[in-house]
Amino acid sequence: MPSTSLSQPFRQLWAHHIFGYSLRVFIALTGSMALCWALERMDLLVPLFLGIIASALAETDDSWEGRLQALLVTLACFAAAAFAVELLFPYPWRFVAALALSSFGLTMLGALGERYATIASGTLILSIYTMIGIDQRGGPPVDLWREPLVLVAGAAWYGALSVIWQALFSTQPVQQSLARVFRELGEYLKLKASLFEPVRHLDVESRRLALVQRNGQVVAALNAAKEIILHRVANGRPTPEVNRYLKLYFLAQDLHERASSSHYPYNALAEAFFHSDVLFRCRRVIRQQGKSCLALAQAIELRQPFDYLDQTPALDDLQTSLAHLHLQSNPAWRKLLRSLGALADNLVHIDRLLHDARNPDALAEAQDSSLLDREPQSLGEALDRLRQQLTPASRPFRHALRLAAALSAGYGLLHLIHPSQGYWILLTTLFVCQPNFGATRRRVSQRIAGTVFGLLAGWVLFALFPSLLVQSLFAVIAGVVFFATRASHYTLATAAITLLVLSCFNQTGDSYGLIWPRLVDTLLGSLIAGLAVFLILPDWQNRQLNQVLANTLTCNARYLRQLMQQYRSGKSDDLAYRLARRHAHNADAALSSTLSGMLLEPGHFRRDTDLGFRFLILSHTLLGHLSALGAHRERLPETDGRPPLDEAAERLAGSLEGIARELAGNRPVAVDGTAEQALAQTLEQLPDDQDDRLRLVQSQLALIAGQLGPLRGLAAHLQQNPAA
C-alpha cells in the first residue's frame, strides 16, 4: 500500500474503488497500443482491445487464487466461443441456431450466481466482438486460429494484470466495500434525523419514502460487502486483517438494525412534545452519529485511525431533557416517554458501537461468524438449480428466452438489409436488453444518447487531431473513462466506448465510414431489444407486485419469530437470526425496487403504484418496529407476563403469513382487522409495574399489531384491482 507520507489527495484517489479498476485498464490498453506501434501491426489493435474489454467486463471479485481459477475458466469459454464463431460464420442457419442456443444457455447460467452471470455475459460479448472482427476483415481468414488467438491474448493480458493486482492488494476491495457500508449508514442516519423535527403536520410519509430508498442502498452495500468478505474466508481461517474487517462488518449489521429501528409514530411525538427541546436533541445526536459513520468510512478507505467524536455531552443533554419531562408527571406522556427512553437507550448503544469501531481488534469474536455462501457447491447442486429455473414462471428463463430471440432477430435483420458493419446491431441488443421493461427503457435512451455524443466527439476530434498517435491516446483515455463510468453514468460510458471504437478502427482504415452505420445499428438494436422485452413473456412489475408484497410480509413474520426466540434464549447473533434479519431487509429493498421499476412502465401497468408505495411505507414502518425489538433484545425474565407476549407475537406472525398467502394466491384478503385491533388494545393495557424489558416488548408488539389493519386494507384493495 502507499506510504503514509503520500499526499492526502493521492491517498483518496488510491482508495477510490474505481481507481484500481481504471489503472488496470489503462495499463492493459497502453501496453497493447505500444506493442502494436512497436511491431507496426496495427491490424492487431482492434482484437487486442476487444479482448481486454471483454475480460475486464467478465472480471469478478475474489482472492487471487479464486480470480486465477475464474480467469482460466473465462479464457476457456472465450476461446471456445471465438473458435465456434469462426467455424460457423460461413453457415448462416447453423450460426443462428448456435447463437440462439448459446445465448439462452449462457444467460441461464446467471441463475447460479453473479460470478457465473458475469463470465457468461463476457463470453457472449466476446463472441459478438469476434463477429465484428470477421465482418471488418471482409472475407474468409487466412488462418482460422489467428483472430480468436489475438482476442484471447488480449483477455489473458488483462486477466494476468487482474490476478497480480489482487495478489498485491487483496484486502483493498474489502476496505472499499466496508467504507461504502458505513458511508451509506451515515447518509441513512442523517436522513433519519430529519424525522425528529417537532413540526406539526410534517410530511412524514415523503421522508419515510426517502428513508426506504436509502435503506435499499444500505442493504445493497451490506450484501456486496458480505460477498467480498466471503471470498476471503471461505477457504479457511481469515487472516488477522480480514478478521478485523469481518468484525467491522458484524458491527455494521448491528448498527443498521439499531439505526433502522422505530420506537413510536413520529407525528405523535412531534404533537406531544412540540414545546420541548427533546426531539431537537434526538435529532442532534442522530445527525452527529451519521457524521461519525461518514468519518469512519473515510478512515477505513484511507487506512487511517478513526477519530471518533465523543457524543457524551449531547447524550447527557438528551437525558436531562427526558428527566425534565418526567418531572412534569403528565399522564398522557407516560407511554410516549417510555418510547423516548428506549430511543435514548438505543442511541447510547449506537454511540458505543461507533466508539468500539476505533479498535476493531479489541472487539469480541462473534459467537457465530459463518457467512452463507449462495453459490452452488457441486455440479449436482448447480444442475438442480438450473432444472428448477427451466420454467416460464422463472425470471431468468424468460430473460434468456427474450435475449436468444432478440439476438436471432438481429442476425436475421442484418442479413435481410445487408448493412455495413451490421454486427453492431447484435452488440447493442445484448447491452440494451435487460430483464424488465423499465430497465430496458432506461438503457435504450442512455445507449442512443451516448452513441450520438460519442460519434459527434469522434468526428470533431479526428478533424482537429488527424495524427494517428494522438488518436491512439484518445482510444486509451476513452477506454479508461468507459470502465470508470459504466456502473454510474452509462450515457457517458457509451459515448466513451463509441469513441474508443472509432479511434481503433481509424488506425487501420477510415472510421468516418463507421459513423452512420454505428448510429443506425444502435437504433435498430435498441428497437429489437425494446420489442423483445415488450412482446416476449414480458416481466411487468405490476404482475409481480402481489408476490413481492407477500414475500415482504412472510420475511417480516420469520424475523418476528426469530426475535421472540432471542427474547426466550438470550441475544445471539447466530446465522439463523442474521439470515432472517437480512431477508426482511432484502424483501423491503426488493419491494422498493419493484415499485420504482413500475414507474417506468406504460401507464396501464403502473396504476397500482400509489397503493404500492403506501404499502411500502407501512411495511417499512413495521420493519422499523421489528428492528427496535432487535435493537433491545435480551432474555426476558420468567414472569407471568411473558407467555402472553409469546402468544401475541405468534398471532401477529400468523396474521402476517395469512395476508401473504392470500396475496400470493391472488385470493381476496379479509379486510376485518378487529382481532389485531383488539390485540393491540390488550397489549397497550399492561400494568405500570410491569418489568421494563417486558413493557418494551409489549409496546413494540402493540405498534406492530396497529400496522396490520392498514396493511390488510391496502392488500384487499390491491386484490380488487384487476391489474394486480
Order of alpha helices (4+ residues) and beta strands (2+ residues): alpha-alpha-alpha-alpha-alpha-alpha-alpha-alpha-alpha-alpha-alpha-alpha-alpha-alpha-alpha-alpha-alpha-alpha-alpha-alpha-alpha-alpha-alpha-alpha-alpha-alpha-alpha
